Amino acid sequence: MANPAERMRAMRARRRQSGLREVRLVVPDARAAATRERIAAQVARLSPASERDALDWIEEMAEFDEAR
């Protein structure tokens, strides 16, 4: 049996042949206290009126999509 690295290489090759491409995402760790504090500070600076406008727009677009 092939080792794990060879199996992964073969799997990636099969995916590429079928038109897929692997994408890796690196995101902040939401479990880390520093990340949670940074997010809380950003949320505290949000403008309720601005956020309401954005949510209203999203709702309008969702209704637009349903009408199609």
Biopython code that builds the backbone (N, CA, C, O; Angstrom):
import numpy as np
from Bio.PDB.StructureBuilder import StructureBuilder

atoms = [
    (1, "MET", "N", (0.844, -1.182, 0.000)),
    (1, "MET", "CA", (0.000, 0.000, 0.000)),
    (1, "MET", "C", (0.889, 1.246, 0.000)),
    (1, "MET", "O", (1.947, 1.261, 0.629)),
    (2, "ALA", "N", (0.460, 2.266, -0.694)),
    (2, "ALA", "CA", (1.224, 3.513, -0.800)),
    (2, "ALA", "C", (1.210, 4.245, 0.542)),
    (2, "ALA", "O", (0.285, 4.107, 1.343)),
    (3, "ASN", "N", (2.251, 5.016, 0.753)),
    (3, "ASN", "CA", (2.294, 5.787, 1.997)),
    (3, "ASN", "C", (1.311, 6.968, 1.901)),
    (3, "ASN", "O", (0.855, 7.291, 0.804)),
    (4, "PRO", "N", (0.982, 7.608, 3.016)),
    (4, "PRO", "CA", (-0.022, 8.682, 3.001)),
    (4, "PRO", "C", (0.289, 9.818, 2.021)),
    (4, "PRO", "O", (-0.623, 10.335, 1.374)),
    (5, "ALA", "N", (1.552, 10.211, 1.902)),
    (5, "ALA", "CA", (1.903, 11.301, 0.992)),
    (5, "ALA", "C", (1.602, 10.921, -0.455)),
    (5, "ALA", "O", (1.114, 11.747, -1.227)),
    (6, "GLU", "N", (1.891, 9.675, -0.822)),
    (6, "GLU", "CA", (1.616, 9.212, -2.186)),
    (6, "GLU", "C", (0.116, 9.125, -2.446)),
    (6, "GLU", "O", (-0.349, 9.466, -3.534)),
    (7, "ARG", "N", (-0.643, 8.669, -1.447)),
    (7, "ARG", "CA", (-2.101, 8.598, -1.605)),
    (7, "ARG", "C", (-2.694, 9.988, -1.787)),
    (7, "ARG", "O", (-3.592, 10.176, -2.609)),
    (8, "MET", "N", (-2.195, 10.973, -1.020)),
    (8, "MET", "CA", (-2.683, 12.352, -1.158)),
    (8, "MET", "C", (-2.334, 12.905, -2.536)),
    (8, "MET", "O", (-3.163, 13.557, -3.171)),
    (9, "ARG", "N", (-1.118, 12.648, -3.000)),
    (9, "ARG", "CA", (-0.691, 13.109, -4.317)),
    (9, "ARG", "C", (-1.596, 12.519, -5.400)),
    (9, "ARG", "O", (-1.997, 13.225, -6.326)),
    (10, "ALA", "N", (-1.917, 11.232, -5.287)),
    (10, "ALA", "CA", (-2.781, 10.575, -6.264)),
    (10, "ALA", "C", (-4.198, 11.148, -6.201)),
    (10, "ALA", "O", (-4.836, 11.357, -7.233)),
    (11, "MET", "N", (-4.684, 11.401, -4.982)),
    (11, "MET", "CA", (-6.026, 11.963, -4.840)),
    (11, "MET", "C", (-6.090, 13.357, -5.469)),
    (11, "MET", "O", (-7.055, 13.681, -6.161)),
    (12, "ARG", "N", (-5.073, 14.176, -5.234)),
    (12, "ARG", "CA", (-5.040, 15.517, -5.834)),
    (12, "ARG", "C", (-4.996, 15.430, -7.361)),
    (12, "ARG", "O", (-5.653, 16.208, -8.051)),
    (13, "ALA", "N", (-4.232, 14.498, -7.872)),
    (13, "ALA", "CA", (-4.137, 14.323, -9.327)),
    (13, "ALA", "C", (-5.498, 13.925, -9.897)),
    (13, "ALA", "O", (-5.904, 14.439, -10.940)),
    (14, "ARG", "N", (-6.207, 13.013, -9.223)),
    (14, "ARG", "CA", (-7.540, 12.606, -9.695)),
    (14, "ARG", "C", (-8.495, 13.797, -9.673)),
    (14, "ARG", "O", (-9.281, 13.989, -10.601)),
    (15, "ARG", "N", (-8.423, 14.581, -8.626)),
    (15, "ARG", "CA", (-9.302, 15.756, -8.540)),
    (15, "ARG", "C", (-8.988, 16.761, -9.643)),
    (15, "ARG", "O", (-9.901, 17.312, -10.259)),
    (16, "ARG", "N", (-7.700, 17.005, -9.898)),
    (16, "ARG", "CA", (-7.322, 17.929, -10.980)),
    (16, "ARG", "C", (-7.834, 17.422, -12.323)),
    (16, "ARG", "O", (-8.313, 18.207, -13.142)),
    (17, "GLN", "N", (-7.736, 16.123, -12.550)),
    (17, "GLN", "CA", (-8.218, 15.543, -13.806)),
    (17, "GLN", "C", (-9.722, 15.716, -13.960)),
    (17, "GLN", "O", (-10.227, 15.799, -15.080)),
    (18, "SER", "N", (-10.443, 15.770, -12.840)),
    (18, "SER", "CA", (-11.900, 15.942, -12.923)),
    (18, "SER", "C", (-12.298, 17.418, -12.861)),
    (18, "SER", "O", (-13.480, 17.741, -12.736)),
    (19, "GLY", "N", (-11.300, 18.318, -12.951)),
    (19, "GLY", "CA", (-11.594, 19.746, -13.021)),
    (19, "GLY", "C", (-11.685, 20.442, -11.678)),
    (19, "GLY", "O", (-12.144, 21.583, -11.608)),
    (20, "LEU", "N", (-11.262, 19.786, -10.613)),
    (20, "LEU", "CA", (-11.308, 20.401, -9.286)),
    (20, "LEU", "C", (-9.929, 20.918, -8.898)),
    (20, "LEU", "O", (-8.905, 20.451, -9.397)),
    (21, "ARG", "N", (-9.930, 21.880, -8.008)),
    (21, "ARG", "CA", (-8.675, 22.448, -7.531)),
    (21, "ARG", "C", (-8.751, 22.595, -6.020)),
    (21, "ARG", "O", (-9.743, 23.098, -5.492)),
    (22, "GLU", "N", (-7.727, 22.168, -5.335)),
    (22, "GLU", "CA", (-7.684, 22.251, -3.880)),
    (22, "GLU", "C", (-7.377, 23.676, -3.452)),
    (22, "GLU", "O", (-6.481, 24.324, -3.993)),
    (23, "VAL", "N", (-8.128, 24.149, -2.481)),
    (23, "VAL", "CA", (-7.906, 25.483, -1.923)),
    (23, "VAL", "C", (-7.761, 25.325, -0.423)),
    (23, "VAL", "O", (-8.565, 24.645, 0.216)),
    (24, "ARG", "N", (-6.762, 25.935, 0.129)),
    (24, "ARG", "CA", (-6.568, 25.887, 1.582)),
    (24, "ARG", "C", (-6.887, 27.245, 2.167)),
    (24, "ARG", "O", (-6.447, 28.277, 1.660)),
    (25, "LEU", "N", (-7.646, 27.231, 3.226)),
    (25, "LEU", "CA", (-8.015, 28.464, 3.905)),
    (25, "LEU", "C", (-7.352, 28.509, 5.269)),
    (25, "LEU", "O", (-7.311, 27.512, 5.991)),
    (26, "VAL", "N", (-6.843, 29.658, 5.603)),
    (26, "VAL", "CA", (-6.294, 29.870, 6.937)),
    (26, "VAL", "C", (-7.133, 30.980, 7.550)),
    (26, "VAL", "O", (-7.200, 32.088, 7.018)),
    (27, "VAL", "N", (-7.762, 30.678, 8.656)),
    (27, "VAL", "CA", (-8.664, 31.632, 9.292)),
    (27, "VAL", "C", (-8.245, 31.842, 10.744)),
    (27, "VAL", "O", (-7.577, 30.989, 11.329)),
    (28, "PRO", "N", (-8.635, 32.972, 11.324)),
    (28, "PRO", "CA", (-8.323, 33.192, 12.732)),
    (28, "PRO", "C", (-8.977, 32.132, 13.604)),
    (28, "PRO", "O", (-10.083, 31.676, 13.315)),
    (29, "ASP", "N", (-8.299, 31.746, 14.658)),
    (29, "ASP", "CA", (-8.823, 30.745, 15.587)),
    (29, "ASP", "C", (-9.826, 31.403, 16.519)),
    (29, "ASP", "O", (-9.444, 32.158, 17.413)),
    (30, "ALA", "N", (-11.096, 31.122, 16.318)),
    (30, "ALA", "CA", (-12.159, 31.738, 17.115)),
    (30, "ALA", "C", (-12.121, 31.285, 18.570)),
    (30, "ALA", "O", (-12.799, 31.865, 19.417)),
    (31, "ARG", "N", (-11.333, 30.253, 18.867)),
    (31, "ARG", "CA", (-11.215, 29.797, 20.256)),
    (31, "ARG", "C", (-10.203, 30.621, 21.037)),
    (31, "ARG", "O", (-10.182, 30.575, 22.267)),
    (32, "ALA", "N", (-9.366, 31.371, 20.337)),
    (32, "ALA", "CA", (-8.322, 32.153, 21.005)),
    (32, "ALA", "C", (-8.911, 33.425, 21.609)),
    (32, "ALA", "O", (-9.685, 34.126, 20.957)),
    (33, "ALA", "N", (-8.553, 33.714, 22.824)),
    (33, "ALA", "CA", (-9.076, 34.897, 23.525)),
    (33, "ALA", "C", (-8.752, 36.179, 22.764)),
    (33, "ALA", "O", (-9.597, 37.069, 22.666)),
    (34, "ALA", "N", (-7.551, 36.281, 22.230)),
    (34, "ALA", "CA", (-7.156, 37.501, 21.519)),
    (34, "ALA", "C", (-8.036, 37.715, 20.286)),
    (34, "ALA", "O", (-8.399, 38.849, 19.974)),
    (35, "THR", "N", (-8.377, 36.640, 19.592)),
    (35, "THR", "CA", (-9.237, 36.749, 18.416)),
    (35, "THR", "C", (-10.631, 37.198, 18.828)),
    (35, "THR", "O", (-11.212, 38.079, 18.195)),
    (36, "ARG", "N", (-11.169, 36.599, 19.883)),
    (36, "ARG", "CA", (-12.509, 36.975, 20.353)),
    (36, "ARG", "C", (-12.544, 38.429, 20.797)),
    (36, "ARG", "O", (-13.519, 39.135, 20.542)),
    (37, "GLU", "N", (-11.488, 38.876, 21.458)),
    (37, "GLU", "CA", (-11.426, 40.279, 21.895)),
    (37, "GLU", "C", (-11.370, 41.229, 20.700)),
    (37, "GLU", "O", (-12.028, 42.269, 20.695)),
    (38, "ARG", "N", (-10.589, 40.870, 19.698)),
    (38, "ARG", "CA", (-10.483, 41.708, 18.500)),
    (38, "ARG", "C", (-11.825, 41.784, 17.766)),
    (38, "ARG", "O", (-12.216, 42.852, 17.295)),
    (39, "ILE", "N", (-12.520, 40.665, 17.669)),
    (39, "ILE", "CA", (-13.830, 40.651, 17.009)),
    (39, "ILE", "C", (-14.829, 41.474, 17.812)),
    (39, "ILE", "O", (-15.608, 42.234, 17.237)),
    (40, "ALA", "N", (-14.814, 41.334, 19.125)),
    (40, "ALA", "CA", (-15.739, 42.100, 19.971)),
    (40, "ALA", "C", (-15.503, 43.596, 19.813)),
    (40, "ALA", "O", (-16.460, 44.370, 19.760)),
    (41, "ALA", "N", (-14.245, 44.013, 19.738)),
    (41, "ALA", "CA", (-13.930, 45.435, 19.558)),
    (41, "ALA", "C", (-14.426, 45.929, 18.201)),
    (41, "ALA", "O", (-14.939, 47.043, 18.098)),
    (42, "GLN", "N", (-14.280, 45.110, 17.164)),
    (42, "GLN", "CA", (-14.762, 45.499, 15.838)),
    (42, "GLN", "C", (-16.279, 45.590, 15.812)),
    (42, "GLN", "O", (-16.830, 46.504, 15.199)),
    (43, "VAL", "N", (-16.950, 44.674, 16.455)),
    (43, "VAL", "CA", (-18.406, 44.700, 16.507)),
    (43, "VAL", "C", (-18.891, 45.934, 17.263)),
    (43, "VAL", "O", (-19.883, 46.553, 16.879)),
    (44, "ALA", "N", (-18.196, 46.285, 18.328)),
    (44, "ALA", "CA", (-18.587, 47.457, 19.126)),
    (44, "ALA", "C", (-18.497, 48.748, 18.310)),
    (44, "ALA", "O", (-19.217, 49.708, 18.584)),
    (45, "ARG", "N", (-17.619, 48.771, 17.315)),
    (45, "ARG", "CA", (-17.459, 49.974, 16.490)),
    (45, "ARG", "C", (-18.441, 50.040, 15.313)),
    (45, "ARG", "O", (-18.453, 51.027, 14.579)),
    (46, "LEU", "N", (-19.258, 49.006, 15.128)),
    (46, "LEU", "CA", (-20.206, 49.009, 14.012)),
    (46, "LEU", "C", (-21.290, 50.053, 14.237)),
    (46, "LEU", "O", (-21.718, 50.298, 15.365)),
    (47, "SER", "N", (-21.719, 50.655, 13.150)),
    (47, "SER", "CA", (-22.802, 51.631, 13.193)),
    (47, "SER", "C", (-24.124, 50.902, 12.986)),
    (47, "SER", "O", (-24.325, 50.287, 11.939)),
    (48, "PRO", "N", (-25.034, 50.957, 13.965)),
    (48, "PRO", "CA", (-26.314, 50.260, 13.810)),
    (48, "PRO", "C", (-27.072, 50.694, 12.546)),
    (48, "PRO", "O", (-27.680, 49.857, 11.879)),
    (49, "ALA", "N", (-27.041, 51.980, 12.214)),
    (49, "ALA", "CA", (-27.754, 52.454, 11.020)),
    (49, "ALA", "C", (-27.139, 51.857, 9.757)),
    (49, "ALA", "O", (-27.856, 51.433, 8.851)),
    (50, "SER", "N", (-25.839, 51.827, 9.702)),
    (50, "SER", "CA", (-25.134, 51.271, 8.554)),
    (50, "SER", "C", (-25.420, 49.779, 8.417)),
    (50, "SER", "O", (-25.652, 49.283, 7.315)),
    (51, "GLU", "N", (-25.401, 49.082, 9.522)),
    (51, "GLU", "CA", (-25.675, 47.656, 9.504)),
    (51, "GLU", "C", (-27.120, 47.390, 9.081)),
    (51, "GLU", "O", (-27.384, 46.436, 8.349)),
    (52, "ARG", "N", (-28.043, 48.216, 9.530)),
    (52, "ARG", "CA", (-29.454, 48.069, 9.153)),
    (52, "ARG", "C", (-29.598, 48.244, 7.644)),
    (52, "ARG", "O", (-30.328, 47.493, 6.998)),
    (53, "ASP", "N", (-28.902, 49.237, 7.079)),
    (53, "ASP", "CA", (-28.934, 49.452, 5.631)),
    (53, "ASP", "C", (-28.425, 48.218, 4.885)),
    (53, "ASP", "O", (-29.014, 47.791, 3.892)),
    (54, "ALA", "N", (-27.333, 47.660, 5.376)),
    (54, "ALA", "CA", (-26.759, 46.480, 4.733)),
    (54, "ALA", "C", (-27.714, 45.296, 4.820)),
    (54, "ALA", "O", (-27.905, 44.584, 3.834)),
    (55, "LEU", "N", (-28.314, 45.079, 5.981)),
    (55, "LEU", "CA", (-29.253, 43.973, 6.141)),
    (55, "LEU", "C", (-30.496, 44.166, 5.279)),
    (55, "LEU", "O", (-31.011, 43.204, 4.708)),
    (56, "ASP", "N", (-30.981, 45.405, 5.183)),
    (56, "ASP", "CA", (-32.127, 45.698, 4.319)),
    (56, "ASP", "C", (-31.799, 45.369, 2.863)),
    (56, "ASP", "O", (-32.614, 44.778, 2.154)),
    (57, "TRP", "N", (-30.599, 45.756, 2.423)),
    (57, "TRP", "CA", (-30.184, 45.484, 1.053)),
    (57, "TRP", "C", (-30.119, 43.974, 0.798)),
    (57, "TRP", "O", (-30.584, 43.492, -0.235)),
    (58, "ILE", "N", (-29.542, 43.237, 1.743)),
    (58, "ILE", "CA", (-29.445, 41.779, 1.599)),
    (58, "ILE", "C", (-30.840, 41.170, 1.487)),
    (58, "ILE", "O", (-31.075, 40.284, 0.666)),
    (59, "GLU", "N", (-31.756, 41.652, 2.314)),
    (59, "GLU", "CA", (-33.127, 41.148, 2.272)),
    (59, "GLU", "C", (-33.786, 41.445, 0.923)),
    (59, "GLU", "O", (-34.476, 40.592, 0.366)),
    (60, "GLU", "N", (-33.573, 42.649, 0.403)),
    (60, "GLU", "CA", (-34.126, 43.007, -0.907)),
    (60, "GLU", "C", (-33.565, 42.101, -2.001)),
    (60, "GLU", "O", (-34.308, 41.657, -2.876)),
    (61, "MET", "N", (-32.288, 41.830, -1.960)),
    (61, "MET", "CA", (-31.669, 40.986, -2.984)),
    (61, "MET", "C", (-32.179, 39.556, -2.878)),
    (61, "MET", "O", (-32.362, 38.887, -3.896)),
    (62, "ALA", "N", (-32.410, 39.082, -1.664)),
    (62, "ALA", "CA", (-32.927, 37.724, -1.487)),
    (62, "ALA", "C", (-34.328, 37.633, -2.092)),
    (62, "ALA", "O", (-34.662, 36.635, -2.730)),
    (63, "GLU", "N", (-35.137, 38.654, -1.898)),
    (63, "GLU", "CA", (-36.476, 38.673, -2.478)),
    (63, "GLU", "C", (-36.395, 38.759, -4.006)),
    (63, "GLU", "O", (-37.206, 38.156, -4.710)),
    (64, "PHE", "N", (-35.415, 39.509, -4.512)),
    (64, "PHE", "CA", (-35.204, 39.617, -5.959)),
    (64, "PHE", "C", (-34.888, 38.254, -6.547)),
    (64, "PHE", "O", (-35.423, 37.881, -7.591)),
    (65, "ASP", "N", (-34.014, 37.508, -5.875)),
    (65, "ASP", "CA", (-33.642, 36.179, -6.354)),
    (65, "ASP", "C", (-34.831, 35.231, -6.353)),
    (65, "ASP", "O", (-34.948, 34.391, -7.244)),
    (66, "GLU", "N", (-35.720, 35.351, -5.365)),
    (66, "GLU", "CA", (-36.882, 34.471, -5.281)),
    (66, "GLU", "C", (-37.852, 34.746, -6.428)),
    (66, "GLU", "O", (-38.560, 33.842, -6.872)),
    (67, "ALA", "N", (-37.887, 35.993, -6.911)),
    (67, "ALA", "CA", (-38.826, 36.376, -7.950)),
    (67, "ALA", "C", (-38.457, 35.782, -9.309)),
    (67, "ALA", "O", (-39.296, 35.730, -10.208)),
    (68, "ARG", "N", (-37.252, 35.351, -9.463)),
    (68, "ARG", "CA", (-36.795, 34.822, -10.759)),
    (68, "ARG", "C", (-37.447, 33.554, -11.103)),
    (68, "ARG", "O", (-37.170, 32.984, -12.158)),
]
sb = StructureBuilder()
sb.init_structure("model")
sb.init_model(0)
sb.init_chain("A")
sb.init_seg("    ")
for serial, (resi, resn, name, xyz) in enumerate(atoms, 1):
    if name == "N":
        sb.init_residue(resn, " ", resi, " ")
    sb.init_atom(name, np.array(xyz, "f"), 0.0, 1.0, " ", f" {name:<3s}", serial, name[0])
structure = sb.get_structure()
